Amino acid sequence: MKHRRLVFGALLTSIVAGCESMPPQLSQPKAPYNGAIPITIDTPADQALECLARSPQVTRSNRVFAVHTISDLSQKFEVDEAGPYVPRDTAGMLVTALSKAGVKQVNRVNTVVTEFEIARAREQILGDGRDAIVEGERLPYRPLERGALRGSDLVIDGAVTQLDFNTYSGGTEGSLFGVGGGKRKFALTVGADLRVTDTRSTELVMAEAYSKQAVGVEVYGSIFRFFDSELFDVKIGTKSQEGLHSGIRWMLAEAAYDIVSTTLKHDGSCDRLLPKNAVGAGQ
């Protein structure tokens, strides 16, 4: 009991000392703490996508792609903390992957600003900071030009339809006289069903399912002891887990490669740059 009073007294003293050392009201703020520098996000499929972008089947193609929506139909979310496990802008990940593949695209994911500006131009209140000349007439507003909006040839849509936790798990664990340790491996699987549709004929050009496992490894050790009347408990270890969202990004990059190479009839020369056993390899 005496020992606990001493510890409590020392803690109270440190708190009071900390309050007394608070900086004055007009002092200079502390410099912010900066962690790792920002980087561009790459996936193991990016080299293959960039190879597609340089291929004649892509550079000579006039086909225009559009991504509509990729919804979350897994219906799995964390109520208390994380919220939905699948990112809301999954379609944006596919747009980025198609951009790396070098194909022409039109934006069909978010057209709110475009529709707003078209409506204001129709009301003749939207300008560009200068007059527009149409058939020799100067107009102080942006005119609506017939055929100005680029149409798409192929639209991609679909959904994340699979999210299975604990696809597999295994490991070992043991303890003796309060000293223990163990190792555990686990994985979850996410899957998506994507469709490619001809926007002129509504013909279904392609439909495919893609999946990706996110894996993790955990190694830990612990010591659990009673010393006199006090409890002594120490745990150490490491945990490495592949991010679910990064796994979805990689899956969609593989899907983008498969869709572009299939619809544009690529010769398969970029397949060698895909990770082994990846989607599209050996086409």
Beta strands, then each sheet from edge to edge (+ up, - down):
strand 1: 64-72
strand 2: 77-78
strand 3: 83-84
strand 4: 104-107
strand 5: 132-134
strand 6: 137-139
strand 7: 154-176
strand 8: 179-198
strand 9: 204-227
strand 10: 230-241
sheet 1: 4+ 1+ 7+ 8- 9+ 10-
sheet 2: 2+ 3-
sheet 3: 5+ 6-
end
